[in-house]
Amino acid sequence: MIGRFSHRLALLLVAAVAGLPGCDRKIDPAAAIPGGKPDGAGVAPVAAESGHFTGHFTGRITRADGSPITLPGVEYKIGINGVTAVGENNTFRPPVGPDGTFKLKLPQGLFYPPYGTITFPFEGKKYIADLDPVDPGKGMRDGAAGIVQNFVWRITGPKPSALNPDVNNATHWFGITIPVNFKSYRDDTQQVVKPLPDSTRLVWTLKPTSKLIDGSEAKSLTVERKWSVSALSSIDALNDLPPANYEVSAVATLPDGSTKPVLHYEMDDRRYKPTVKLILQPYANDGAVWTLPTMISWVAE
């Protein structure tokens, strides 16, 4: 039953594509990559002009501001999956030129929305991140008409899936997230910590100790949070931070205007200190950007 259905689907696709103007049902063997052969093997990178090319998969990869990515050592993996006119499921991976452009001849068939990743070095380690497709198409598209898909490497800002971005929701942002958790008991001194009064203002300062992951200069950041006793058992977070290494400190300003230094738990010697180092690391399973510590525990004296 499944075999007859697959055969019928293949015949329908052949008939549909063959009926399009200019389609002769021939497959370009240099473009088809059976079994998802990666990276356009055997095809030299081609700088694709900006625009539409009939029968080709084209596009460009840039930074969020539209400028080219010039960070040395970056690698791209762009892919588009499709069903060719002869009923084969294949993955096609165009080679990407130094300027971030790509162009690949497609066989006759129907294709799903493209996708891509960037692999990049940072502080001697390799990381991987998803590329954001610009105005992605929905559903399958005919390769004979040509498919254009540009990509952007975003390191901050709201994700397209976040219809109403919430600064307190970590899943809504491309930047890194650092949970900051108030501790009511200090393990180092074995003392109970008195909670801060309601309406206390916490200001976190993050001083960069490296460049951003895209090679651009990092800047000092401040993030403000308002404390309430009702939040005692919850975990707050500093969201959408530009990925870099930072030295983190904070000050609590009480409702009466007085201030208290915030102390952060240092994992290395298991004590609370005025500052803590935030270090990026590649996540063990897939190389995605991760941070150490993964959470900052704090108290106020």
Residue pairs with C-beta under 8 A, 6 or more apart in sequence:
6 87
7 87
9 83
9 87
10 86
10 87
11 87
13 83
13 84
13 85
13 87
13 109
13 110
14 25
14 85
14 86
14 87
17 23
17 25
17 85
17 108
17 109
17 110
17 142
17 144
18 25
18 85
18 108
20 142
20 144
22 144
23 85
23 108
23 144
25 85
25 108
26 108
27 84
27 85
27 86
27 107
27 108
28 105
28 106
28 107
30 42
30 43
30 105
31 92
31 104
31 105
31 106
31 107
32 84
32 88
32 90
32 92
32 107
33 40
33 41
33 90
33 91
33 92
33 93
34 88
34 90
35 90
36 79
36 90
36 91
36 93
37 91
37 93
38 77
38 93
39 77
39 93
39 95
40 92
40 93
40 94
40 95
40 104
43 94
43 95
43 104
44 95
45 95
45 96
45 97
45 98
45 102
46 95
46 97
46 101
46 102
46 103
47 97
47 99
47 101
47 103
48 56
48 58
48 59
48 60
48 97
48 101
48 102
48 103
49 101
50 60
51 58
51 148
52 58
52 146
52 148
53 103
53 146
53 148
54 144
54 145
54 146
55 105
55 106
55 143
55 144
55 145
55 146
56 103
56 104
56 105
56 106
56 146
56 147
57 80
57 92
57 94
57 102
57 103
57 104
57 106
57 111
57 114
57 143
57 146
57 147
57 149
58 101
58 102
58 103
58 104
58 146
58 147
58 148
58 149
59 78
59 101
59 102
59 114
59 148
59 149
59 150
59 151
60 99
60 100
60 101
60 102
60 150
60 151
61 69
61 76
61 78
61 96
61 100
61 101
61 102
61 116
61 118
61 131
61 150
61 151
61 152
61 153
62 68
62 69
62 100
62 150
62 151
62 152
62 153
63 69
63 152
63 153
63 214
64 152
64 153
64 154
64 155
64 156
64 157
68 99
68 100
69 100
69 118
69 153
69 214
70 215
71 120
71 121
71 214
71 215
72 121
73 120
73 121
74 118
74 119
74 120
74 121
75 118
75 119
75 120
76 96
76 100
76 116
76 117
76 118
76 119
76 131
77 93
77 116
77 117
77 119
78 93
78 94
78 96
78 102
78 114
78 115
78 116
78 131
78 151
79 91
79 92
79 93
79 114
79 115
79 116
80 91
80 92
80 106
80 111
80 112
80 113
80 114
80 115
80 147
80 149
81 89
81 90
81 91
81 92
81 111
81 112
82 89
82 90
82 92
82 106
82 109
82 110
82 111
82 112
82 140
82 143
83 89
83 90
83 109
83 110
83 111
83 140
84 90
84 107
84 108
84 109
85 107
85 108
85 109
92 104
92 106
93 104
94 102
94 103
94 104
95 102
95 104
96 102
106 143
106 144
106 147
107 143
108 143
108 144
109 142
109 143
110 140
110 141
110 142
110 143
111 140
111 141
111 142
111 143
111 147
112 140
113 133
113 136
113 137
113 138
113 139
113 149
114 133
114 136
114 147
114 149
115 130
115 131
115 133
116 130
116 131
116 133
116 151
117 128
117 129
117 130
117 131
118 128
118 129
118 131
118 153
119 126
119 127
119 128
119 287
120 126
120 127
120 128
120 129
120 213
120 214
121 127
122 210
122 213
122 280
123 210
123 245
123 280
125 281
125 282
126 282
126 287
127 213
127 280
127 282
127 287
127 288
127 289
128 282
128 286
128 287
128 288
129 153
129 155
129 288
129 289
131 151
131 152
131 153
132 151
132 152
132 153
132 154
132 160
132 174
133 149
133 150
133 151
134 149
134 150
134 151
134 152
136 149
137 147
137 149
141 147
153 214
154 174
155 174
155 175
155 212
155 213
155 214
155 242
155 243
156 173
156 174
156 175
156 240
156 241
156 242
157 173
157 174
157 175
157 240
158 165
158 172
158 173
158 174
158 240
159 165
159 171
159 172
159 173
159 174
161 172
162 169
162 171
162 172
162 173
165 172
165 173
166 172
167 239
167 240
168 236
168 237
168 239
169 239
170 177
170 237
170 239
172 239
173 239
173 240
174 240
175 239
175 240
175 241
175 242
175 243
176 240
176 241
176 242
176 243
176 280
176 289
176 291
177 237
177 238
177 239
177 240
177 241
178 237
178 238
178 241
178 248
178 278
178 291
178 295
178 296
179 235
179 236
179 237
179 294
179 295
179 296
180 204
180 225
180 235
180 236
180 237
180 238
180 295
180 296
180 298
181 235
181 236
181 295
181 296
181 297
181 298
182 195
182 196
182 227
182 231
182 232
182 297
182 298
182 299
183 193
183 265
183 297
183 298
183 299
184 192
184 193
184 195
184 232
185 191
185 192
185 193
186 193
186 272
186 299
187 270
188 270
188 271
188 272
193 299
193 300
195 229
195 232
196 227
196 252
196 254
196 260
196 300
197 229
197 254
197 255
198 227
198 228
198 229
198 255
199 226
199 227
199 228
199 255
200 226
200 227
200 252
200 253
200 254
200 255
201 224
201 225
201 226
201 227
201 252
201 253
202 224
202 225
202 226
202 227
202 250
202 251
202 252
202 253
202 262
203 222
203 223
203 224
203 250
203 251
203 253
204 222
204 223
204 224
204 225
204 238
204 248
204 249
204 250
205 220
205 221
205 222
205 248
205 249
205 250
205 251
206 220
206 221
206 222
206 223
206 238
206 241
206 246
206 247
206 248
206 278
207 220
207 246
207 247
207 248
207 249
208 218
208 219
208 220
208 244
208 245
208 246
209 244
209 245
209 246
209 247
209 277
210 218
210 244
210 245
210 280
211 217
211 218
211 244
212 218
212 242
212 243
212 244
213 243
213 244
213 280
213 289
218 242
218 244
219 242
221 241
221 242
221 246
223 238
223 241
225 236
227 252
235 295
243 280
243 289
244 280
245 277
245 278
245 279
245 280
246 277
246 278
247 275
247 276
247 277
247 278
248 264
248 275
248 276
248 277
248 278
248 296
249 262
249 264
249 274
249 275
250 262
250 264
250 298
251 259
251 260
251 261
251 262
252 259
252 260
252 261
252 262
252 300
253 259
254 260
260 300
260 301
261 274
261 300
261 301
262 274
262 298
262 299
262 300
263 272
263 273
263 274
263 298
263 299
263 300
263 301
264 272
264 273
264 274
264 275
264 276
264 296
264 297
264 298
265 271
265 272
265 276
265 293
265 296
265 297
265 298
266 272
266 273
266 276
267 292
267 293
272 298
272 299
276 293
276 296
278 291
278 292
278 293
278 296
279 291
279 292
280 289
280 290
280 291
280 292
281 290
281 291
281 292
282 288
282 289
282 290
283 289
283 290
